[in-house]
Amino acid sequence: MKQHKVRNNALKAQLRTPMFKMQQQTPKKGKGSYSRKGRHAQKGSSSIGVSALRGHRQAA
């Protein structure tokens, strides 16, 4: 994170922090709400598991 030097206006320097940065919110319904990924795809629908696909041992 880049540090800004406070010269004479502490409030102006505080507004430049990432705390007040604009955030893009995706709508849940309506225009622009379509998501390519399934909502519950990673919840455990597969019986193998993600760790088995990566080559990790499963505890028996």
PQR file with spaces between the fields and no chain letter, atoms N, CA, C, O and H, PARSE charges and radii, in Angstrom:
ATOM       1  N    MET     1       0.846   -1.172    0.000 -0.4000 1.5000
ATOM       2  CA   MET     1       0.000    0.000    0.000 -0.0000 2.0000
ATOM       3  C    MET     1       0.891    1.235    0.000  0.5500 1.7000
ATOM       4  O    MET     1       1.896    1.293    0.708 -0.5500 1.4000
ATOM       5  N    LYS     2       0.517    2.196   -0.786 -0.4000 1.5000
ATOM       6  CA   LYS     2       1.302    3.409   -0.915 -0.0000 2.0000
ATOM       7  C    LYS     2       0.969    4.379    0.215  0.5500 1.7000
ATOM       8  O    LYS     2      -0.201    4.656    0.481 -0.5500 1.4000
ATOM       9  H    LYS     2      -0.300    2.149   -1.361  0.4000 1.0000
ATOM      10  N    GLN     3       1.986    4.883    0.863 -0.4000 1.5000
ATOM      11  CA   GLN     3       1.781    5.825    1.962 -0.0000 2.0000
ATOM      12  C    GLN     3       1.797    7.255    1.414  0.5500 1.7000
ATOM      13  O    GLN     3       2.724    7.648    0.705 -0.5500 1.4000
ATOM      14  H    GLN     3       2.936    4.658    0.646  0.4000 1.0000
ATOM      15  N    HIS     4       0.766    8.021    1.749 -0.4000 1.5000
ATOM      16  CA   HIS     4       0.699    9.423    1.355 -0.0000 2.0000
ATOM      17  C    HIS     4       1.145   10.285    2.530  0.5500 1.7000
ATOM      18  O    HIS     4       0.831    9.997    3.685 -0.5500 1.4000
ATOM      19  H    HIS     4       0.013    7.702    2.324  0.4000 1.0000
ATOM      20  N    LYS     5       1.864   11.319    2.222 -0.4000 1.5000
ATOM      21  CA   LYS     5       2.352   12.226    3.250 -0.0000 2.0000
ATOM      22  C    LYS     5       1.264   13.247    3.588  0.5500 1.7000
ATOM      23  O    LYS     5       0.725   13.900    2.695 -0.5500 1.4000
ATOM      24  H    LYS     5       2.120   11.553    1.284  0.4000 1.0000
ATOM      25  N    VAL     6       0.946   13.384    4.862 -0.4000 1.5000
ATOM      26  CA   VAL     6      -0.052   14.348    5.308 -0.0000 2.0000
ATOM      27  C    VAL     6       0.631   15.700    5.440  0.5500 1.7000
ATOM      28  O    VAL     6       1.566   15.867    6.223 -0.5500 1.4000
ATOM      29  H    VAL     6       1.384   12.854    5.588  0.4000 1.0000
ATOM      30  N    ARG     7       0.146   16.662    4.659 -0.4000 1.5000
ATOM      31  CA   ARG     7       0.771   17.991    4.690 -0.0000 2.0000
ATOM      32  C    ARG     7      -0.003   18.951    5.584  0.5500 1.7000
ATOM      33  O    ARG     7       0.490   19.378    6.627 -0.5500 1.4000
ATOM      34  H    ARG     7      -0.613   16.526    4.023  0.4000 1.0000
ATOM      35  N    ASN     8      -1.226   19.287    5.163 -0.4000 1.5000
ATOM      36  CA   ASN     8      -1.943   20.285    5.955 -0.0000 2.0000
ATOM      37  C    ASN     8      -3.401   19.910    6.229  0.5500 1.7000
ATOM      38  O    ASN     8      -4.018   20.514    7.106 -0.5500 1.4000
ATOM      39  H    ASN     8      -1.627   18.940    4.315  0.4000 1.0000
ATOM      40  N    ASN     9      -3.966   18.953    5.527 -0.4000 1.5000
ATOM      41  CA   ASN     9      -5.373   18.639    5.707 -0.0000 2.0000
ATOM      42  C    ASN     9      -5.520   17.144    6.014  0.5500 1.7000
ATOM      43  O    ASN     9      -5.438   16.307    5.116 -0.5500 1.4000
ATOM      44  H    ASN     9      -3.464   18.462    4.814  0.4000 1.0000
ATOM      45  N    ALA    10      -5.735   16.826    7.274 -0.4000 1.5000
ATOM      46  CA   ALA    10      -5.829   15.432    7.694 -0.0000 2.0000
ATOM      47  C    ALA    10      -7.100   14.766    7.172  0.5500 1.7000
ATOM      48  O    ALA    10      -7.089   13.570    6.880 -0.5500 1.4000
ATOM      49  H    ALA    10      -5.802   17.506    8.004  0.4000 1.0000
ATOM      50  N    LEU    11      -8.201   15.521    7.049 -0.4000 1.5000
ATOM      51  CA   LEU    11      -9.446   14.945    6.545 -0.0000 2.0000
ATOM      52  C    LEU    11      -9.321   14.554    5.080  0.5500 1.7000
ATOM      53  O    LEU    11      -9.817   13.503    4.673 -0.5500 1.4000
ATOM      54  H    LEU    11      -8.210   16.492    7.286  0.4000 1.0000
ATOM      55  N    LYS    12      -8.673   15.380    4.296 -0.4000 1.5000
ATOM      56  CA   LYS    12      -8.466   15.079    2.886 -0.0000 2.0000
ATOM      57  C    LYS    12      -7.574   13.851    2.730  0.5500 1.7000
ATOM      58  O    LYS    12      -7.796   13.031    1.839 -0.5500 1.4000
ATOM      59  H    LYS    12      -8.270   16.234    4.626  0.4000 1.0000
ATOM      60  N    ALA    13      -6.577   13.723    3.585 -0.4000 1.5000
ATOM      61  CA   ALA    13      -5.700   12.557    3.543 -0.0000 2.0000
ATOM      62  C    ALA    13      -6.453   11.297    3.955  0.5500 1.7000
ATOM      63  O    ALA    13      -6.189   10.220    3.422 -0.5500 1.4000
ATOM      64  H    ALA    13      -6.397   14.389    4.309  0.4000 1.0000
ATOM      65  N    GLN    14      -7.373   11.418    4.884 -0.4000 1.5000
ATOM      66  CA   GLN    14      -8.153   10.267    5.330 -0.0000 2.0000
ATOM      67  C    GLN    14      -9.089    9.780    4.229  0.5500 1.7000
ATOM      68  O    GLN    14      -9.328    8.578    4.111 -0.5500 1.4000
ATOM      69  H    GLN    14      -7.587   12.293    5.317  0.4000 1.0000
ATOM      70  N    LEU    15      -9.623   10.701    3.418 -0.4000 1.5000
ATOM      71  CA   LEU    15     -10.515   10.315    2.332 -0.0000 2.0000
ATOM      72  C    LEU    15      -9.790    9.583    1.215  0.5500 1.7000
ATOM      73  O    LEU    15     -10.430    8.881    0.431 -0.5500 1.4000
ATOM      74  H    LEU    15      -9.428   11.677    3.514  0.4000 1.0000
ATOM      75  N    ARG    16      -8.485    9.725    1.120 -0.4000 1.5000
ATOM      76  CA   ARG    16      -7.713    9.058    0.081 -0.0000 2.0000
ATOM      77  C    ARG    16      -7.358    7.617    0.439  0.5500 1.7000
ATOM      78  O    ARG    16      -6.772    6.912   -0.383 -0.5500 1.4000
ATOM      79  H    ARG    16      -7.965   10.295    1.756  0.4000 1.0000
ATOM      80  N    THR    17      -7.693    7.169    1.628 -0.4000 1.5000
ATOM      81  CA   THR    17      -7.378    5.810    2.050 -0.0000 2.0000
ATOM      82  C    THR    17      -8.309    4.816    1.349  0.5500 1.7000
ATOM      83  O    THR    17      -9.379    5.210    0.883 -0.5500 1.4000
ATOM      84  H    THR    17      -8.169    7.741    2.296  0.4000 1.0000
ATOM      85  N    PRO    18      -7.926    3.534    1.263 -0.5600 1.5000
ATOM      86  CA   PRO    18      -8.781    2.529    0.614  0.2800 2.0000
ATOM      87  C    PRO    18     -10.109    2.288    1.327  0.5500 1.7000
ATOM      88  O    PRO    18     -11.004    1.660    0.761 -0.5500 1.4000
ATOM      89  N    MET    19     -10.250    2.774    2.552 -0.4000 1.5000
ATOM      90  CA   MET    19     -11.498    2.605    3.282 -0.0000 2.0000
ATOM      91  C    MET    19     -12.658    3.308    2.567  0.5500 1.7000
ATOM      92  O    MET    19     -13.794    2.838    2.639 -0.5500 1.4000
ATOM      93  H    MET    19      -9.523    3.284    3.012  0.4000 1.0000
ATOM      94  N    PHE    20     -12.395    4.410    1.889 -0.4000 1.5000
ATOM      95  CA   PHE    20     -13.437    5.183    1.216 -0.0000 2.0000
ATOM      96  C    PHE    20     -13.419    4.977   -0.291  0.5500 1.7000
ATOM      97  O    PHE    20     -13.953    5.805   -1.029 -0.5500 1.4000
ATOM      98  H    PHE    20     -11.473    4.792    1.831  0.4000 1.0000
ATOM      99  N    LYS    21     -12.813    3.886   -0.767 -0.4000 1.5000
ATOM     100  CA   LYS    21     -12.757    3.606   -2.197 -0.0000 2.0000
ATOM     101  C    LYS    21     -14.118    3.101   -2.671  0.5500 1.7000
ATOM     102  O    LYS    21     -14.790    2.364   -1.950 -0.5500 1.4000
ATOM     103  H    LYS    21     -12.379    3.213   -0.168  0.4000 1.0000
ATOM     104  N    MET    22     -14.526    3.493   -3.874 -0.4000 1.5000
ATOM     105  CA   MET    22     -15.800    3.054   -4.423 -0.0000 2.0000
ATOM     106  C    MET    22     -15.745    1.558   -4.702  0.5500 1.7000
ATOM     107  O    MET    22     -14.739    1.052   -5.198 -0.5500 1.4000
ATOM     108  H    MET    22     -13.980    4.092   -4.459  0.4000 1.0000
ATOM     109  N    GLN    23     -16.821    0.854   -4.384 -0.4000 1.5000
ATOM     110  CA   GLN    23     -16.895   -0.585   -4.614 -0.0000 2.0000
ATOM     111  C    GLN    23     -18.013   -0.897   -5.591  0.5500 1.7000
ATOM     112  O    GLN    23     -19.089   -0.302   -5.537 -0.5500 1.4000
ATOM     113  H    GLN    23     -17.638    1.265   -3.981  0.4000 1.0000
ATOM     114  N    GLN    24     -17.741   -1.848   -6.495 -0.4000 1.5000
ATOM     115  CA   GLN    24     -18.738   -2.283   -7.463 -0.0000 2.0000
ATOM     116  C    GLN    24     -19.533   -3.427   -6.854  0.5500 1.7000
ATOM     117  O    GLN    24     -18.958   -4.427   -6.423 -0.5500 1.4000
ATOM     118  H    GLN    24     -16.866   -2.331   -6.539  0.4000 1.0000
ATOM     119  N    GLN    25     -20.837   -3.285   -6.817 -0.4000 1.5000
ATOM     120  CA   GLN    25     -21.684   -4.330   -6.255 -0.0000 2.0000
ATOM     121  C    GLN    25     -22.437   -5.014   -7.383  0.5500 1.7000
ATOM     122  O    GLN    25     -23.029   -4.346   -8.231 -0.5500 1.4000
ATOM     123  H    GLN    25     -21.304   -2.473   -7.167  0.4000 1.0000
ATOM     124  N    THR    26     -22.419   -6.352   -7.400 -0.4000 1.5000
ATOM     125  CA   THR    26     -23.153   -7.087   -8.421 -0.0000 2.0000
ATOM     126  C    THR    26     -24.585   -7.294   -7.943  0.5500 1.7000
ATOM     127  O    THR    26     -24.805   -7.709   -6.805 -0.5500 1.4000
ATOM     128  H    THR    26     -21.938   -6.894   -6.712  0.4000 1.0000
ATOM     129  N    PRO    27     -25.559   -7.009   -8.802 -0.5600 1.5000
ATOM     130  CA   PRO    27     -26.948   -7.156   -8.387  0.2800 2.0000
ATOM     131  C    PRO    27     -27.346   -8.621   -8.253  0.5500 1.7000
ATOM     132  O    PRO    27     -26.857   -9.472   -8.996 -0.5500 1.4000
ATOM     133  N    LYS    28     -28.231   -8.912   -7.310 -0.4000 1.5000
ATOM     134  CA   LYS    28     -28.703  -10.283   -7.105 -0.0000 2.0000
ATOM     135  C    LYS    28     -29.838  -10.623   -8.060  0.5500 1.7000
ATOM     136  O    LYS    28     -29.973  -11.771   -8.484 -0.5500 1.4000
ATOM     137  H    LYS    28     -28.629   -8.220   -6.707  0.4000 1.0000
ATOM     138  N    LYS    29     -30.654   -9.626   -8.398 -0.4000 1.5000
ATOM     139  CA   LYS    29     -31.764   -9.840   -9.316 -0.0000 2.0000
ATOM     140  C    LYS    29     -31.752   -8.733  -10.359  0.5500 1.7000
ATOM     141  O    LYS    29     -31.261   -7.633  -10.105 -0.5500 1.4000
ATOM     142  H    LYS    29     -30.543   -8.694   -8.054  0.4000 1.0000
ATOM     143  N    GLY    30     -32.300   -9.033  -11.539 -0.4000 1.5000
ATOM     144  CA   GLY    30     -32.453   -8.004  -12.554 -0.0000 2.0000
ATOM     145  C    GLY    30     -31.289   -7.936  -13.523  0.5500 1.7000
ATOM     146  O    GLY    30     -30.579   -8.918  -13.740 -0.5500 1.4000
ATOM     147  H    GLY    30     -32.699   -9.926  -11.745  0.4000 1.0000
ATOM     148  N    LYS    31     -31.108   -6.763  -14.100 -0.4000 1.5000
ATOM     149  CA   LYS    31     -30.110   -6.559  -15.148 -0.0000 2.0000
ATOM     150  C    LYS    31     -28.696   -6.696  -14.589  0.5500 1.7000
ATOM     151  O    LYS    31     -28.352   -6.066  -13.589 -0.5500 1.4000
ATOM     152  H    LYS    31     -31.685   -5.965  -13.924  0.4000 1.0000
ATOM     153  N    GLY    32     -27.883   -7.520  -15.239 -0.4000 1.5000
ATOM     154  CA   GLY    32     -26.499   -7.703  -14.821 -0.0000 2.0000
ATOM     155  C    GLY    32     -26.303   -8.713  -13.715  0.5500 1.7000
ATOM     156  O    GLY    32     -25.215   -8.797  -13.145 -0.5500 1.4000
ATOM     157  H    GLY    32     -28.162   -8.032  -16.052  0.4000 1.0000
ATOM     158  N    SER    33     -27.334   -9.487  -13.394 -0.4000 1.5000
ATOM     159  CA   SER    33     -27.222  -10.408  -12.269 -0.0000 2.0000
ATOM     160  C    SER    33     -26.840  -11.825  -12.686  0.5500 1.7000
ATOM     161  O    SER    33     -26.648  -12.684  -11.825 -0.5500 1.4000
ATOM     162  H    SER    33     -28.218   -9.419  -13.857  0.4000 1.0000
ATOM     163  N    TYR    34     -26.726  -12.091  -13.995 -0.4000 1.5000
ATOM     164  CA   TYR    34     -26.417  -13.447  -14.451 -0.0000 2.0000
ATOM     165  C    TYR    34     -25.002  -13.827  -14.067  0.5500 1.7000
ATOM     166  O    TYR    34     -24.069  -13.048  -14.265 -0.5500 1.4000
ATOM     167  H    TYR    34     -26.883  -11.394  -14.694  0.4000 1.0000
ATOM     168  N    SER    35     -24.840  -15.018  -13.520 -0.4000 1.5000
ATOM     169  CA   SER    35     -23.530  -15.531  -13.147 -0.0000 2.0000
ATOM     170  C    SER    35     -23.288  -16.834  -13.888  0.5500 1.7000
ATOM     171  O    SER    35     -24.155  -17.707  -13.897 -0.5500 1.4000
ATOM     172  H    SER    35     -25.597  -15.650  -13.359  0.4000 1.0000
ATOM     173  N    ARG    36     -22.130  -16.981  -14.506 -0.4000 1.5000
ATOM     174  CA   ARG    36     -21.807  -18.203  -15.248 -0.0000 2.0000
ATOM     175  C    ARG    36     -21.577  -19.379  -14.313  0.5500 1.7000
ATOM     176  O    ARG    36     -21.885  -20.517  -14.665 -0.5500 1.4000
ATOM     177  H    ARG    36     -21.425  -16.271  -14.498  0.4000 1.0000
ATOM     178  N    LYS    37     -21.047  -19.125  -13.143 -0.4000 1.5000
ATOM     179  CA   LYS    37     -20.771  -20.197  -12.195 -0.0000 2.0000
ATOM     180  C    LYS    37     -22.049  -20.560  -11.446  0.5500 1.7000
ATOM     181  O    LYS    37     -22.886  -19.702  -11.164 -0.5500 1.4000
ATOM     182  H    LYS    37     -20.796  -18.200  -12.856  0.4000 1.0000
ATOM     183  N    GLY    38     -22.182  -21.843  -11.130 -0.4000 1.5000
ATOM     184  CA   GLY    38     -23.326  -22.303  -10.362 -0.0000 2.0000
ATOM     185  C    GLY    38     -23.247  -21.786   -8.940  0.5500 1.7000
ATOM     186  O    GLY    38     -22.156  -21.546   -8.422 -0.5500 1.4000
ATOM     187  H    GLY    38     -21.503  -22.540  -11.358  0.4000 1.0000
ATOM     188  N    ARG    39     -24.381  -21.616   -8.314 -0.4000 1.5000
ATOM     189  CA   ARG    39     -24.396  -21.053   -6.962 -0.0000 2.0000
ATOM     190  C    ARG    39     -23.817  -22.013   -5.942  0.5500 1.7000
ATOM     191  O    ARG    39     -23.097  -21.590   -5.038 -0.5500 1.4000
ATOM     192  H    ARG    39     -25.267  -21.810   -8.735  0.4000 1.0000
ATOM     193  N    HIS    40     -24.116  -23.301   -6.069 -0.4000 1.5000
ATOM     194  CA   HIS    40     -23.691  -24.266   -5.063 -0.0000 2.0000
ATOM     195  C    HIS    40     -22.829  -25.357   -5.686  0.5500 1.7000
ATOM     196  O    HIS    40     -22.957  -26.525   -5.319 -0.5500 1.4000
ATOM     197  H    HIS    40     -24.700  -23.644   -6.804  0.4000 1.0000
ATOM     198  N    ALA    41     -21.966  -25.003   -6.606 -0.4000 1.5000
ATOM     199  CA   ALA    41     -21.149  -25.994   -7.306 -0.0000 2.0000
ATOM     200  C    ALA    41     -20.087  -26.594   -6.397  0.5500 1.7000
ATOM     201  O    ALA    41     -19.758  -27.769   -6.560 -0.5500 1.4000
ATOM     202  H    ALA    41     -21.862  -24.054   -6.904  0.4000 1.0000
ATOM     203  N    GLN    42     -19.536  -25.847   -5.453 -0.4000 1.5000
ATOM     204  CA   GLN    42     -18.437  -26.313   -4.610 -0.0000 2.0000
ATOM     205  C    GLN    42     -18.899  -26.826   -3.250  0.5500 1.7000
ATOM     206  O    GLN    42     -18.063  -27.040   -2.372 -0.5500 1.4000
ATOM     207  H    GLN    42     -19.803  -24.893   -5.320  0.4000 1.0000
ATOM     208  N    LYS    43     -20.183  -27.028   -3.048 -0.4000 1.5000
ATOM     209  CA   LYS    43     -20.693  -27.406   -1.727 -0.0000 2.0000
ATOM     210  C    LYS    43     -20.457  -28.869   -1.373  0.5500 1.7000
ATOM     211  O    LYS    43     -20.803  -29.277   -0.264 -0.5500 1.4000
ATOM     212  H    LYS    43     -20.862  -26.854   -3.762  0.4000 1.0000
ATOM     213  N    GLY    44     -19.878  -29.684   -2.272 -0.4000 1.5000
ATOM     214  CA   GLY    44     -19.650  -31.085   -1.962 -0.0000 2.0000
ATOM     215  C    GLY    44     -20.561  -31.991   -2.759  0.5500 1.7000
ATOM     216  O    GLY    44     -20.948  -33.058   -2.281 -0.5500 1.4000
ATOM     217  H    GLY    44     -19.597  -29.352   -3.172  0.4000 1.0000
ATOM     218  N    SER    45     -20.910  -31.584   -3.970 -0.4000 1.5000
ATOM     219  CA   SER    45     -21.786  -32.403   -4.790 -0.0000 2.0000
ATOM     220  C    SER    45     -21.052  -33.611   -5.356  0.5500 1.7000
ATOM     221  O    SER    45     -21.696  -34.590   -5.733 -0.5500 1.4000
ATOM     222  H    SER    45     -20.595  -30.718   -4.358  0.4000 1.0000
ATOM     223  N    SER    46     -19.719  -33.571   -5.427 -0.4000 1.5000
ATOM     224  CA   SER    46     -18.960  -34.710   -5.939 -0.0000 2.0000
ATOM     225  C    SER    46     -18.561  -35.626   -4.786  0.5500 1.7000
ATOM     226  O    SER    46     -18.323  -35.164   -3.670 -0.5500 1.4000
ATOM     227  H    SER    46     -19.196  -32.776   -5.121  0.4000 1.0000
ATOM     228  N    SER    47     -18.490  -36.930   -5.066 -0.4000 1.5000
ATOM     229  CA   SER    47     -18.134  -37.885   -4.025 -0.0000 2.0000
ATOM     230  C    SER    47     -16.626  -38.031   -3.877  0.5500 1.7000
ATOM     231  O    SER    47     -16.156  -38.521   -2.850 -0.5500 1.4000
ATOM     232  H    SER    47     -18.683  -37.305   -5.972  0.4000 1.0000
ATOM     233  N    ILE    48     -15.847  -37.610   -4.894 -0.4000 1.5000
ATOM     234  CA   ILE    48     -14.392  -37.762   -4.851 -0.0000 2.0000
ATOM     235  C    ILE    48     -13.774  -36.727   -3.924  0.5500 1.7000
ATOM     236  O    ILE    48     -12.983  -37.070   -3.045 -0.5500 1.4000
ATOM     237  H    ILE    48     -16.229  -37.212   -5.729  0.4000 1.0000
ATOM     238  N    GLY    49     -14.121  -35.496   -4.110 -0.4000 1.5000
ATOM     239  CA   GLY    49     -13.567  -34.419   -3.300 -0.0000 2.0000
ATOM     240  C    GLY    49     -12.440  -33.712   -4.035  0.5500 1.7000
ATOM     241  O    GLY    49     -11.790  -34.293   -4.905 -0.5500 1.4000
ATOM     242  H    GLY    49     -14.764  -35.218   -4.824  0.4000 1.0000
ATOM     243  N    VAL    50     -12.217  -32.478   -3.685 -0.4000 1.5000
ATOM     244  CA   VAL    50     -11.210  -31.658   -4.338 -0.0000 2.0000
ATOM     245  C    VAL    50      -9.814  -32.112   -3.963  0.5500 1.7000
ATOM     246  O    VAL    50      -8.913  -32.066   -4.800 -0.5500 1.4000
ATOM     247  H    VAL    50     -12.744  -32.005   -2.979  0.4000 1.0000
ATOM     248  N    SER    51      -9.608  -32.551   -2.727 -0.4000 1.5000
ATOM     249  CA   SER    51      -8.278  -32.960   -2.291 -0.0000 2.0000
ATOM     250  C    SER    51      -7.818  -34.220   -3.013  0.5500 1.7000
ATOM     251  O    SER    51      -6.620  -34.393   -3.237 -0.5500 1.4000
ATOM     252  H    SER    51     -10.340  -32.589   -2.047  0.4000 1.0000
ATOM     253  N    ALA    52      -8.740  -35.101   -3.380 -0.4000 1.5000
ATOM     254  CA   ALA    52      -8.364  -36.312   -4.108 -0.0000 2.0000
ATOM     255  C    ALA    52      -7.936  -35.980   -5.527  0.5500 1.7000
ATOM     256  O    ALA    52      -7.074  -36.654   -6.091 -0.5500 1.4000
ATOM     257  H    ALA    52      -9.713  -34.961   -3.198  0.4000 1.0000
ATOM     258  N    LEU    53      -8.528  -34.952   -6.105 -0.4000 1.5000
ATOM     259  CA   LEU    53      -8.150  -34.555   -7.455 -0.0000 2.0000
ATOM     260  C    LEU    53      -6.771  -33.929   -7.485  0.5500 1.7000
ATOM     261  O    LEU    53      -6.073  -34.017   -8.495 -0.5500 1.4000
ATOM     262  H    LEU    53      -9.228  -34.405   -5.647  0.4000 1.0000
ATOM     263  N    ARG    54      -6.373  -33.306   -6.407 -0.4000 1.5000
ATOM     264  CA   ARG    54      -5.070  -32.648   -6.346 -0.0000 2.0000
ATOM     265  C    ARG    54      -3.951  -33.607   -5.961  0.5500 1.7000
ATOM     266  O    ARG    54      -2.781  -33.227   -6.013 -0.5500 1.4000
ATOM     267  H    ARG    54      -6.940  -33.235   -5.586  0.4000 1.0000
ATOM     268  N    GLY    55      -4.272  -34.825   -5.581 -0.4000 1.5000
ATOM     269  CA   GLY    55      -3.257  -35.810   -5.255 -0.0000 2.0000
ATOM     270  C    GLY    55      -2.976  -35.955   -3.779  0.5500 1.7000
ATOM     271  O    GLY    55      -2.001  -36.610   -3.409 -0.5500 1.4000
ATOM     272  H    GLY    55      -5.222  -35.133   -5.539  0.4000 1.0000
ATOM     273  N    HIS    56      -3.792  -35.370   -2.920 -0.4000 1.5000
ATOM     274  CA   HIS    56      -3.587  -35.489   -1.479 -0.0000 2.0000
ATOM     275  C    HIS    56      -4.181  -36.804   -0.981  0.5500 1.7000
ATOM     276  O    HIS    56      -5.139  -37.322   -1.557 -0.5500 1.4000
ATOM     277  H    HIS    56      -4.583  -34.837   -3.221  0.4000 1.0000
ATOM     278  N    ARG    57      -3.613  -37.329    0.077 -0.4000 1.5000
ATOM     279  CA   ARG    57      -4.130  -38.557    0.672 -0.0000 2.0000
ATOM     280  C    ARG    57      -5.340  -38.249    1.532  0.5500 1.7000
ATOM     281  O    ARG    57      -5.421  -37.203    2.176 -0.5500 1.4000
ATOM     282  H    ARG    57      -2.836  -36.909    0.545  0.4000 1.0000
ATOM     283  N    GLN    58      -6.271  -39.176    1.527 -0.4000 1.5000
ATOM     284  CA   GLN    58      -7.449  -39.015    2.370 -0.0000 2.0000
ATOM     285  C    GLN    58      -7.253  -39.800    3.654  0.5500 1.7000
ATOM     286  O    GLN    58      -6.722  -40.910    3.632 -0.5500 1.4000
ATOM     287  H    GLN    58      -6.205  -40.026    1.003  0.4000 1.0000
ATOM     288  N    ALA    59      -7.674  -39.238    4.758 -0.4000 1.5000
ATOM     289  CA   ALA    59      -7.565  -39.919    6.050 -0.0000 2.0000
ATOM     290  C    ALA    59      -8.631  -41.002    6.129  0.5500 1.7000
ATOM     291  O    ALA    59      -9.805  -40.745    5.865 -0.5500 1.4000
ATOM     292  H    ALA    59      -8.105  -38.336    4.776  0.4000 1.0000
ATOM     293  N    ALA    60      -8.224  -42.204    6.492 -0.4000 1.5000
ATOM     294  CA   ALA    60      -9.169  -43.325    6.546 -0.0000 2.0000
ATOM     295  C    ALA    60      -9.611  -43.608    7.962  0.5500 1.7000
ATOM     296  O    ALA    60     -10.407  -44.519    8.190 -0.5500 1.4000
ATOM     297  H    ALA    60      -7.270  -42.413    6.707  0.4000 1.0000
